[in-house]
Amino acid sequence: MEFVSSSEFWTIVAIVVSAVGVQRAMKADARREQHNSRTLMDKRFEEVEKREEAREKRLAEQISGVKQEISSVKQEISSVKQELGHRMDRMEDRMNENHRDVSIQLAETKAAVSALSATLDERSSPRRLEGSGLPSATGSVASGVSVREPSESYSGDEPKVEGEPETPG
């Protein structure tokens, strides 16, 4: 028991108690720090989450706006396509109508040219004197000889003036 009553024993006990107190204080400080850092991290995490939610909300709004713009552009494109289709249909109708008109006029022109050609062939073709009731016995005109009408007798011809070049046609 002497050892318990000595000052060295009490010094050692005081040092051990102090060391245990310091260790417990350090553990408490570490827990407090850890708690504070968790709280701080939780706050930062909440802030980050709030910012993330705000970004997602803005992004969703932007996407919605873009979708609306795309929808309106699609409608506008559809409207333009319909208008172009109508214009093309009208142009095709006009083209078909013009084609019909030109075809009719061409047919009329062909008929007129055929009639004129037939008239011209009839006037310019040689006629035989045989069988026309004229006597061929005089011998002035040999049998089988053709005679043409003079060109001045045609209603469409104009008399030629000397010195003017001939126009084919």
NORJOCOR-V643485 format. One record per backbone hydrogen bond with DSSP energy under -0.5 kcal/mol. CO is the residue of the C=O (numbers start at 1). NH is the residue of the N-H. If there is no record, write none. Layout:
<<CO;NH> <CO;NH>>
This chain:
<<1;5> <2;6> <3;6> <6;10> <7;11> <8;12> <9;13> <10;14> <11;15> <12;16> <13;17> <14;18> <15;19> <16;20> <17;21> <18;22> <19;23> <20;24> <21;25> <22;26> <23;27> <24;28> <25;29> <26;30> <27;31> <28;32> <29;33> <30;34> <31;35> <32;36> <33;37> <34;38> <35;39> <36;40> <37;41> <38;42> <39;43> <40;44> <41;45> <42;46> <43;47> <44;48> <45;49> <46;50> <47;51> <48;52> <49;53> <50;54> <51;55> <52;56> <53;57> <54;58> <55;59> <56;60> <57;61> <58;62> <59;63> <60;64> <61;65> <62;66> <63;67> <64;68> <65;69> <66;70> <67;71> <68;72> <69;73> <70;74> <71;75> <72;76> <73;77> <74;78> <75;79> <76;80> <77;81> <78;82> <79;83> <80;84> <81;85> <82;86> <83;87> <84;88> <85;89> <86;90> <87;91> <88;92> <89;93> <90;94> <91;95> <92;96> <93;97> <94;98> <95;99> <96;100> <97;101> <98;102> <99;103> <100;104> <101;105> <102;106> <103;107> <104;108> <105;109> <106;110> <107;111> <108;112> <109;113> <110;114> <111;115> <112;116> <113;117> <114;118> <115;119> <116;120> <117;121> <118;122> <119;123> <120;124> <121;125> <123;149> <127;147> <129;132> <129;134> <136;139> <142;145> <145;129> <147;127> <150;153> <151;154> <161;164> <166;168>>
